[in-house]
């Protein structure tokens, strides 16, 4: 016996000496007399949560938040706080499997599609379908694989083992991007992701099986990419994905091609031959370039020599012209001296000074005699 304080926000279950039960929610002061007391767990659901309550009578109840409940072992088997399912956009969908309250146990449950934007609170008899798709939906599934996002681009990396017509093999790494065609179309396929992968591998094998990997003129990857980039391949793949996987093709490409060991040896030999040809072509180009460079150098040297000869000829002509000019000037001077009465022979033999002095004296005497006569 005694007493016990139950604080505000707490609750207790009390059994008296006869096993009778009652629940007390605080704040309260409980007086106990041969009684058993147990504090109860408090469960709180927010605005985007709900309480899933399993009652002792076997019924299940969902209580939408915000709410609070004390889990009492007399009434409850289990109380769980669960989150509502968020469908943020109109491309987000979930499938609700709703059991009908009917006496006919064989009645089939109904299936209903919920589309966003929506915050979905399931009822007690509702079940939400969990999708078992390859690679967890490849990005198309969310919220514990229960929400299908139709607008999401699904990216797949596939490895395709291809056997060529000449019995050589190679592994092609294919990158595939698709979108689900619609929620109803996707629900009609058990596994759209797995079916899409299978359809893509099948189309790649069909497109490449006629190739002869050991007799290709060029890179294996380039030939494979050319085949996958063809319009016919894209059209066939799009039709196959739409029919088998309920998907719309966005893009497909080959990221790499890995040949087998035997094919690798053959391709290496071809690369060596091609490399030798390239080296020969480079050597020929270098020789042609060297020859052309030598021809240009010789042409420049000849042009330089021709220019120097032209300059020498012009200098010689200038010297001759200057010599002729000096000779004419000298001749003109001789004529002037002769006009002054200078004996050119004496002038040339004895120099210009004595002859000029004599000429000056003779001129002075003539002037004096002319003055006396007057």
C-alpha positions in Angstrom: 0.0 0.0 0.0 1.0 3.6 -0.2 0.6 6.3 -2.8 2.1 7.3 -6.2 2.1 10.6 -8.1 1.3 10.4 -11.8 2.8 13.6 -13.4 1.1 15.5 -16.2 1.9 13.8 -19.5 2.1 10.3 -17.9 -0.4 7.5 -17.5 -0.5 4.3 -15.5 -2.5 1.1 -15.5 -3.4 -0.1 -12.0 -4.7 -3.6 -11.0 -6.2 -4.0 -7.5 -6.0 -7.1 -5.3 -8.9 -8.7 -7.2 -7.2 -8.1 -10.6 -9.5 -5.4 -11.7 -8.0 -2.8 -13.9 -8.3 0.9 -14.3 -6.2 3.6 -16.1 -5.1 6.9 -14.6 -3.9 9.8 -16.7 -1.9 12.4 -14.8 -1.7 14.7 -13.1 -3.1 12.5 -10.3 -2.2 11.1 -6.8 -3.0 7.4 -6.6 -3.5 5.6 -3.3 -2.6 2.0 -3.6 -3.8 -0.9 -1.5 -2.4 -4.3 -2.5 -2.3 -3.0 -6.1 0.0 -3.5 -9.1 0.9 -0.4 -11.1 2.6 0.0 -14.5 3.5 3.2 -16.3 2.3 3.2 -19.9 4.3 4.1 -23.1 3.2 7.3 -24.8 2.9 7.4 -28.6 2.7 10.7 -30.5 1.8 11.0 -34.2 2.5 14.3 -36.1 0.5 15.9 -38.8 2.1 13.6 -41.5 1.9 10.4 -39.3 -0.7 8.1 -38.0 -1.1 5.5 -35.2 -1.5 1.9 -36.2 -3.3 0.2 -33.2 -3.7 -3.5 -32.9 -6.4 -4.2 -30.3 -6.8 -7.2 -28.1 -10.0 -8.2 -29.9 -8.0 -8.6 -33.1 -9.2 -5.5 -34.8 -6.8 -2.9 -36.3 -7.3 0.8 -36.2 -5.6 3.7 -37.9 -5.7 7.0 -36.1 -4.5 10.0 -38.1 -2.3 12.5 -36.5 -1.7 14.9 -34.8 -2.8 12.7 -31.9 -1.4 11.0 -28.7 -2.2 7.6 -27.2 -0.9 5.6 -24.2 -0.3 1.9 -25.0 -2.2 -0.1 -22.5 -1.5 -3.9 -22.4 -5.1 -4.5 -21.4 -6.5 -3.0 -24.6 -3.6 -3.1 -27.0 -1.3 -5.7 -28.5 0.8 -3.1 -30.3 0.8 0.6 -31.1 3.1 1.8 -33.9 3.7 5.3 -35.2 3.8 5.2 -39.0 4.4 7.9 -41.6 1.9 8.8 -44.3 3.0 8.1 -47.9 3.9 11.3 -49.7 3.2 11.6 -53.5 4.9 14.9 -54.3 4.0 15.2 -58.0 1.3 14.1 -60.5 3.8 11.6 -61.9 4.0 9.8 -58.5 1.6 6.8 -58.0 1.0 4.0 -55.6 -1.4 1.0 -55.6 -3.8 0.5 -52.7 -5.1 -3.0 -52.2 -8.3 -2.6 -50.3 -10.0 -5.5 -48.5 -13.8 -5.3 -48.6 -15.7 -5.8 -45.3 -17.8 -8.7 -46.4 -19.0 -12.0 -45.0 -17.8 -13.6 -48.2 -14.2 -14.6 -47.4 -13.6 -15.4 -51.0 -14.3 -11.8 -52.2 -11.3 -10.5 -54.1 -9.7 -7.3 -52.8 -10.0 -4.2 -55.0 -7.0 -2.4 -56.4 -7.0 1.4 -56.5 -4.3 3.7 -58.0 -3.5 6.9 -56.0 -1.8 9.7 -57.8 -0.1 12.8 -56.5 0.3 15.4 -55.3 -1.1 13.7 -52.2 -0.3 12.8 -48.6 -1.9 9.4 -48.4 -3.1 8.0 -45.0 -4.1 4.3 -45.5 -7.1 2.8 -43.8 -6.9 -0.1 -41.4 -7.9 -2.6 -44.1 -5.7 -1.1 -46.8 -2.5 -2.6 -48.1 0.0 -0.8 -50.3 1.6 -2.8 -53.0 5.4 -3.3 -52.8 7.0 -3.7 -56.2 9.5 -6.4 -56.8 11.4 -5.0 -59.7 14.9 -5.6 -60.8 17.6 -3.4 -59.2 14.9 -1.9 -56.9 13.3 -0.2 -59.8 16.4 1.5 -61.1 15.4 4.8 -59.6 11.7 4.6 -60.6 10.6 3.3 -57.1 10.7 5.2 -53.8 9.3 5.1 -50.3 10.3 1.5 -49.6 9.5 0.4 -53.2 5.8 1.4 -52.9 5.7 4.6 -55.0 6.2 4.5 -58.8 7.7 7.7 -60.3 6.6 7.7 -63.9 8.5 10.9 -64.8 11.9 9.7 -63.6 14.5 8.8 -66.2 15.8 5.3 -65.6 19.5 4.8 -66.3 20.7 1.2 -66.9 24.2 0.0 -67.4 24.1 -3.3 -69.3 26.7 -5.8 -70.2 26.0 -7.7 -73.5 28.1 -10.7 -74.6 28.0 -10.8 -78.4 29.1 -13.7 -80.7 30.0 -12.5 -84.2 29.5 -14.2 -87.5 33.2 -15.3 -87.6 32.9 -17.0 -84.1 34.7 -14.2 -82.2 33.1 -12.8 -79.1 33.2 -9.4 -77.3 31.4 -7.8 -74.3 29.6 -4.6 -75.0 28.9 -2.2 -72.2 25.6 -0.4 -73.1 24.1 2.6 -71.4 20.3 2.8 -71.6 18.0 5.6 -70.6 14.2 5.1 -70.5 11.0 6.4 -68.9 8.0 4.4 -67.9 5.2 4.9 -70.5 2.5 5.3 -67.8 1.3 3.8 -64.5 -1.4 1.6 -66.1 1.1 0.3 -68.7 3.7 -0.4 -66.0 1.3 -2.3 -63.8 0.5 -4.6 -66.7 4.1 -5.8 -66.7 5.4 -7.8 -63.8 8.9 -6.3 -64.0 9.4 -3.4 -66.5 13.0 -2.9 -65.5 14.0 -6.6 -66.0 12.0 -6.8 -69.3 13.6 -3.6 -70.5 17.1 -5.0 -69.8 16.3 -8.2 -71.6 14.8 -6.4 -74.6 17.8 -4.2 -75.0 20.3 -7.1 -74.8 18.2 -9.0 -77.4 18.2 -6.0 -79.8 22.0 -5.4 -79.4 22.7 -9.1 -80.2 20.5 -8.9 -83.3 22.2 -5.8 -84.5 25.7 -7.1 -84.1 25.4 -10.8 -84.8 26.1 -10.3 -88.6 29.4 -8.5 -88.0 32.8 -10.2 -88.5 34.8 -8.9 -85.5 38.0 -10.4 -86.8 37.8 -8.6 -90.2 36.9 -5.1 -89.3 38.6 -2.2 -91.0 39.1 0.1 -88.0 38.2 0.2 -84.3 35.7 -2.4 -83.0 34.1 0.2 -80.7 33.6 2.6 -83.6 31.8 -0.1 -85.7 29.6 -1.1 -82.8 28.7 2.5 -82.0 27.8 3.0 -85.7 25.5 0.0 -85.6 23.8 1.1 -82.4 23.4 4.7 -83.6 21.6 3.6 -86.7 18.0 4.8 -87.0 16.6 1.3 -87.6 18.2 0.0 -84.4 16.7 2.9 -82.4 13.3 2.4 -84.0 13.3 -1.4 -83.4 14.5 -1.0 -79.8 11.9 1.7 -79.0 9.1 -0.6 -80.3 10.4 -3.6 -78.3 10.7 -1.6 -75.1 7.2 -0.1 -75.5 5.7 -3.6 -76.1 7.7 -5.7 -73.6 8.6 -3.3 -70.8 6.1 -0.4 -71.1 9.0 2.0 -71.4 9.8 4.9 -73.7 13.3 5.0 -75.1 15.3 8.2 -74.2 18.8 7.3 -75.4 21.1 4.3 -75.9 24.8 4.3 -76.4 27.8 1.9 -76.2 30.4 3.1 -73.7 33.0 0.4 -74.3 33.7 -2.8 -76.2 35.9 -5.5 -74.6 37.1 -8.2 -77.1 37.9 -11.7 -76.0 41.5 -12.8 -75.7 41.6 -14.5 -79.2 40.0 -11.5 -80.8 42.3 -9.1 -78.9 45.3 -10.8 -80.4 43.9 -10.5 -84.0 43.0 -6.8 -83.4 46.5 -6.2 -82.0 48.1 -7.7 -85.1 45.9 -5.5 -87.3 46.8 -2.5 -85.2 50.5 -3.3 -85.6 50.1 -3.4 -89.4 48.1 -0.2 -89.4 50.7 1.4 -87.1 53.5 0.4 -89.5 51.6 1.9 -92.4 51.1 5.1 -90.4 54.7 5.2 -89.5 55.7 4.7 -93.2 53.3 7.5 -94.2 54.7 9.8 -91.5 58.3 9.0 -92.7 57.2 9.7 -96.3 55.7 12.9 -95.2 58.8 13.9 -93.3 61.0 13.2 -96.4 58.6 15.2 -98.6 58.7 18.0 -96.1 62.5 17.9 -95.9 62.8 17.9 -99.7 60.3 20.8 -100.0 62.2 22.7 -97.3 65.5 22.1 -99.2 63.9 23.3 -102.4 62.7 26.4 -100.7 66.1 27.1 -99.2 67.8 26.7 -102.6 65.2 29.0 -104.2 65.9 31.6 -101.4 69.6 31.3 -101.9 69.3 31.8 -105.7 67.0 34.8 -105.1 69.6 36.2 -102.7 72.4 35.7 -105.2 70.3 37.2 -108.0 69.5 40.2 -105.8 73.2 40.7 -104.9 74.2 40.5 -108.6 71.6 43.1 -109.3 72.8 45.4 -106.6 76.4 45.0 -107.8 75.4 45.9 -111.4 73.5 48.9 -110.1 76.5 50.0 -108.1 78.8 49.5 -111.2 76.4 51.6 -113.3 76.3 54.3 -110.7 80.1 54.4 -110.6 80.3 54.6 -114.4 77.8 57.4 -114.4 79.8 59.2 -111.7 83.0 58.7 -113.6 81.4 60.1 -116.8 80.1 63.1 -114.9 83.5 63.8 -113.5 85.1 63.4 -116.9 82.6 65.9 -118.4 83.3 68.4 -115.6 87.0 68.0 -116.2 86.6 68.6 -119.9 84.5 71.7 -119.3 87.2 73.0 -117.0 89.8 72.5 -119.7 87.7 74.4 -122.2 87.4 77.3 -119.8 91.1 77.3 -119.1 91.8 77.2 -122.9 89.5 80.2 -123.3 91.5 82.0 -120.7 94.7 81.5 -122.8 96.1 78.7 -120.6 98.6 76.5 -122.3 96.9 73.2 -121.6 100.1 71.2 -122.3 102.0 73.2 -119.7 99.1 73.1 -117.4 98.8 69.4 -117.6 102.6 69.0 -117.2 103.5 71.6 -114.6 100.3 71.9 -112.7 97.6 74.4 -112.6 99.1 77.0 -110.3 102.0 78.3 -112.5 99.9 78.4 -115.6 97.2 80.3 -113.8 99.8 82.8 -112.5 101.2 83.3 -116.0 97.8 83.7 -117.4 97.0 86.4 -114.8 100.3 88.3 -115.6 99.6 88.2 -119.3 96.1 89.5 -118.8 97.4 92.4 -116.6 100.0 93.4 -119.2 97.3 93.5 -121.9 95.2 95.7 -119.8 98.2 98.1 -119.1 99.1 98.5 -122.8 95.5 99.2 -123.6 95.4 102.0 -121.0 98.7 103.6 -122.4 97.4 103.7 -125.8 94.4 105.6 -124.7 
